[in-house]
């Protein structure tokens, strides 16, 4: 989930969010009349204010998934897209869609959710003027080139391909066929927005109003966010607890310690250092489940040093210098699986996962690694500096292990070093400003369970999460053909051909597929992780 495409919104928006008062409750607190006790969970500050079309990273995405519901919802067990606010989505040609919104839905401030709630939100998200990081998700709607041109000023304020028919009906006309388009509607960028978002934007950013099972009560940046259960929520996935306090941690080892001490109810990313102890510590309160997540190393193709002829051999050599199996077994205690393609086994073969597509390039072959790096002209600058955020995800341990493997394979003890950045937000901001000078961590958590989501956002020219700015015309053409294909099997085959282009250029180095992991306190029940590795907060009960 979630990369960077354009500049962030004005700093005043961030200031509005920071100004919120601290929540008055944490783990073990009551919900102040909302029915049920409050649980506390580990979290990290989101990179940006919580505009649905401007959030493309995991921490902000967790909140949006709690406070919004869209036309579709991804099943927390299977990941399959099912209708939520959509009463019907009809098309005869996979290009023109008529969408009917269910009656009886409101935002938590009482405003009715209508067709215009979606159309206005999508127009806002697509507009170049609003600098939304997820604008690219609207690129298939007719007129996107006018509201979000690649160069120059926009010539239209709204997408011609969006039309409100009546209070509950709107139409969408795409600029080409995209048979899987409705399956993307569960992604938060497609969420509806209330009028308050447009009429008093600063106030809305300070306290976002959505239509999901939770409502934001308060947020103090660097400390915590409190989300209370919304009693008026009309959906069938109502919260079974009184609310969730998301506590900010800059070190997930500290979060785990707080869980063991009874100061925290839920850790949704068990640190690598605790994986050898967690089963004994928590027993059946430890979850380790497959998830649609892949860890990769991306490269700054905007830096000529990494985009010169021959560097594809260097990147392939570096890939072959990484002993994935040893790292996943020793560092991650088999909660990761060595990657052999650029997608995820969660998709299954029918969904596009193709085991072994990477071939020998994703296997440990130190002799070939040295040969390829030499043939490619050597490592740019003489040293690989892998940049990563040091505050979450046990990244230091695996980056050090990857560098040790590369150094051993290449016979150079300083060929690779880690380059930590203090916080996730700072890390993402540096990536967004194109300040990377070498490979950087680029884990991907799927937005929706389609092979398209693992490939297009990351590698398509100017895609929203193509942080390294890799570009290849053959790849783009194959993706366009795959999206236009109405036969699912044929579409998957075309996407796999596009993935072969990524492989042949080693556009990014796939490392491993990641399981979702979590540990929780005895007073919780019904804890589960969805296929995106995010806790299904609304189903958790608190004793």
Order of alpha helices (4+ residues) and beta strands (2+ residues): alpha-beta-alpha-beta-beta-beta-beta-alpha-alpha-beta-beta-alpha-alpha-beta-beta-beta-alpha-beta-alpha-beta-alpha-alpha-beta-alpha-alpha-beta-alpha-beta-alpha-beta-beta-alpha-alpha-alpha-beta-beta-beta
